[in-house]
Amino acid sequence: MSRRDIPWSHPLGVTLRAGMDRTFSSVYEALDFLENEWPQKHGACYDRAIVTCRRGLSGLAPTEVAREAFIAACLEAGMPAVTAAPLHHRRPGHRLSWARL
């Protein structure tokens, strides 16, 4: 995680096109993926996610707005996103339960 990174309140799992699952925990991780590993670098939601994540890192947009923009870009690209229950809602020793968005 970068020093300038801002973590999300709960992680976001994304099923990549190859069928693998990947977890994103912060704005920087999402932006890095969008800029360097994204399968199709076009689309309105993709463009909005890039801008919103950059704004989130510079403190000009709320972290959760950047997270929602990233989720929309994932859906636009055909990559289902799932979210874990917020950390404060989990019981100690309880496994992560994922809910499809």
N, C-alpha and C positions, 0 to 999 in steps of 0.2 A: 504494500500500500504506500502510495506517495505521501509525503509530508503535507501536501496541499489537498489531500483526498478528504472526502466527507462520506462517512459510512451511512448506509440506510438503516432504518429502524429494524428491519428484518430482511434476510437474504431473499434473492430472487433466483429461482431455478429456470433454466431455459433448455428445451430439448432442441439441439442443433439438427441441421438437416441430415447429418450422417447418423442420427439416432442417439448420439451421446448426450448426456446431461451435463450442464455446466452451471455453476452457481456464481452469482454476482452479488457482492456485498456493499458496493460503493459506487459513487458517481464516476470516479476515475476508472474503475474496472470496466464499467459500461462504455465509457467514451473510448477507452483503449480498444475494446472489442469492435465498436462501431468503426473506428478509423483504420484498424489494422487487419481485422479478420472477418468483417462483414461479408456475407455471400453476394449481395447485390447492392451496390452503392448508389442507389437511386430510390426515389419514392418520397412522397410528402412527409410521411411519418419518420422515415430515416433522416431526412433533412432537418426536421423539427427536433429530433432526438439529439443530433449533433450540436445544434445551436443551444438547446436547453441544457444539455450536460456541460457544455463549456461555460454557460452562464451560471450554472450551479456551482462549478468549481471556483468561479470568481466571486461568488456570494451575491450574484444578481438575480438568481432564481432559487426558490426553495428546493431542497434536496428531493422531497417527495414528488415535486412537479417533474424533475429530471427523471426520476424513477418511472413515473407514469408515461412519459414520452418514450423511454426506452422500451417499456412493455408494448406500447402501440407500434413501435418499429419492429419489434419481434413478431407481433401478430401479422403486420403487413408483409413480412418476409416469410411467413408460413412456419415460424418457429414458436410453438406453444410455450407460454410462460406460466410458471407456477410459483406460488409464494408460500413461505413457511409462516406459521403463526408467529406473531411478535414475541420477542424473547421474554417479555414480562408475563406472557400468557402461558408459558410452558411450565409443566411440573418438573421438578428435579428428576433426572434419570429418564424422562419421557422422550421417546424418539420423535424426530421431526415428523409432523404430519403436513402433507402438501395439499393445497387446494388449487384446482385448475382455475385460471383466470379467463 
